[in-house]
Amino acid sequence: MPDQTRHDAWQAGDSYDRYMGRWSRQLAPRFVDWLNPLPGFDWLDIGCGTGALTEALLGEAVPVSIVAIDPSEGFLAQAQARVTDRRVTFGLGSAEALPLENASADAAGSALMLNFVPDRGKALAEMRRVLRPGGLVAFYVWDYPGGGIQFMRAFWTAAAALDPNARELTEDRRFPFCTQEGLTELAGAAGLVDIACEAITVPTLFRDFDDLWQPFTLGAGPAPGYCASLPPEAREQLRLKLRESLPIAADGTIPLEARAWALQAISP
């Protein structure tokens, strides 16, 4: 079986923004609006990436402070360049070993990251450790099993048609728990209560095929990592296969959607 993680490249913040960050920035404010948190919280943004959730919390949640943690120096550099609010502190750290004191925050959020953590139970236990009693745990992940990211599903379908081994690398096989039932079960096993889990969908309108294809060639993320690893001839075959499968409108645009599962719960 192929090593499913070998294309998980998470350093090039600008490349990630062009691939997925532009859509996560649309999703994050909708997530915070769904949470409808009380103002005045000390927040944690765990796996902050290039800062999409941090920005949304600043704009919608009226936080007192945000500690934004990520294991990628490249992503942190991108986030710090974008977010200069004095209430935010950025730092290197892992979701499985948060560099924070016990009971030091009111809410812990995580955007499109929890599925990539090897020990998710430990990550949720760490969130509980650093939260004050009654603290809010909130996260969202893409609906991989349901084909929620239509452009990603189209990419892997085209790739698997040309390379059967690519099927083992797809996110739906890697992350089968990213469903409403799977995430609710994960939160319950972590001892969280008052669990709510709902779908949030955003449009992903591409200007043209190049707007969709070019980020796949940059190597930031599993699908782009796979694409960048291909020899030129195979990459061109994949490009043509993907193009012929897409619903390209008369004006050249490609109207698709991306769906995530959002969960919120209380740490007793």
C-alpha positions, 0 to 999 in steps of 0.5 A: 500500500502506498504511504498515504502521508508522503505528499502531505507538504505543509510549509509553503504558505502562499502555495497553500493559500492559492490551493485551499486557503482562499476557500477556507477564508470563505468558510471561517466566518460562516463557521464563527457565525454558526458558533455565535460565541460570547464576546470576551473569550481567550481563544486558542487557534490550534493548527492556525495555518495561514490564519483564516480562522484567526482572522474570522475570530477577530472579525466576528467573535470579539476576543480578548486574546488569541493564541494561534499555534501551528507546527509549520514555520512557513504557515506561521510566517504567512499568518503573521504577515496577514494578521497584525492585531495585538491581541494575537500571539503566534507560536510553534506547537503541536495539537498533541502537546500544546505549549500552554498551561492548564485552564488558560483559555475559554475556547479552542478552535481548529480549522481543517486540521484535526484529520491530519493529527495522528492521535486525534484523541490526544489532541482533544484531550489537550484542548480539554486540558488547556480549557477552563471548566465549561470551555468551548471546543469547536472545529471543522473539517472537510466532508471528504467521505461525502465528496464535499470538496468537488474540485478535489474529488474531480482531481482524484477521480481523474488521477485514479483513472490514470494511476490505480495507486492514486486511489489509496491516497485520496482523503476519503480513504484516509479520513473516513471518520470525517462525517457527522456521525464520525465526528460526533462519536470522536467528540463524545469519546473525548468526554465532550458534552452538548455536541452539535455538528452541522454542514457548512457549504461555500461556493468555489467558483474558478475563473477558468481551468488554469485557476483550478489547475495551477494550485495543484502543481505547487505541491502544498497539500496531499493532492498538489504533492501527488501532482508535483511528484509526477513526471511531466508527461504523466502530469500533462495526462492528468491535466487533460483528464481533469479538464475533460471531466469538469463542468466548464461554463460558456464563459470559461468559469467552473462553478463548484462547491465545498462542504465541511462538517462543523462541530461545537461542544463543551468541555465539562 
